[in-house]
């Protein structure tokens, strides 16, 4: 192992069980991880927040038998143990390398692909993630496979770079599974959040035309990142409002992160042979489906979670080409994590919230 003088202990936020915010404990005496063969240790400078953090803490994923059961993200073959350091969207500097990793990598600024790929191919049939199956980035240091630490040639700050990882990987796989093409129209729900705002930009990057459903007061911000038109959530007749926004042109794909009561309206909005894709359900995971809408319109429904190595490489390329704009909704100290997650759950922001270790914040991050 080659290091640049790793300390013995560090500060981290540890999840100690399923439940409320009291299950998140800020601990300044956590042992600094050491790199195994083929791994690096990253000195974390920023880490973005995600809804998965909240749902895993709450145990809100249910089971196939009982939607209300306390269960974590990986329903089958659970890999979550406590205490666990969450945090998927790590950005930082390589501070140590394990056996087989060139010492020249020390000092590289990297963005972390948080996925734990359990297969050599690009299949998502067996996948886990850092922050669940192993420790993540809500800490001062994180150990991870060297291949998951990507140098990104960009002038963006570490905080800005930490807005992309999980949200944009999730969004890219959603529209990849739905085979969104240039010139097609996609309706994005929850478009002011991390994944939704990412999909708006990712759709534009592939030449598609995004329309957005957002909460009141967030319309202008989402238009500014590329939405063709915005529909305010809660309108009395969503299909009519979408038809007005598109001037009667069809919606080819719905990228839904909300679910809940609007689900069947979203299927009604789709054109015949349209495609629905989802990776979230912030308004409720159990929905009503009129199967006649699905089969008479020949609809395709796609479930999606995380993304592939190829998806991540495309995101890196888009960032380096300047085709994606970071949306920082707020920055918080690691020691102020309860405040950060409370604000995250309130959803009164656009884009992503980012957590920064106190020492980095004090140094002027």
Secondary structure, DSSP 4 states (H G I P E B T S, - for coil): -EES---SEEEEEEE-SSSSGGGEEEEEEEEPP---TTEEEEEEEEEE--HHHHHHHHTBT--SS-TTS-B-S--SS----SSEE---EEEEEEEEE-TTS-GGGTT-EEEE--EEE-SSSS--SSEEEBTTTB--SSBSEEEEEGGGEEE------HHHHTTTHHHHHHHHHHHHHTT--TT-EEEEESTTSHHHHHHHHHHHHTT-EEEEEE-TT-HHHHHHTT-SEEEETT-S-HHHHHHHHTTTPPEEEEEES--GGGHHHHHHHEEEEEEEEES--TT-S-----HHHHHHTT-EEEE--S--HHHHHHHHHHHHTT-----EEEEEEGGGHHHHHHHHHHT-SSSEEEEE-HHHHHTT-
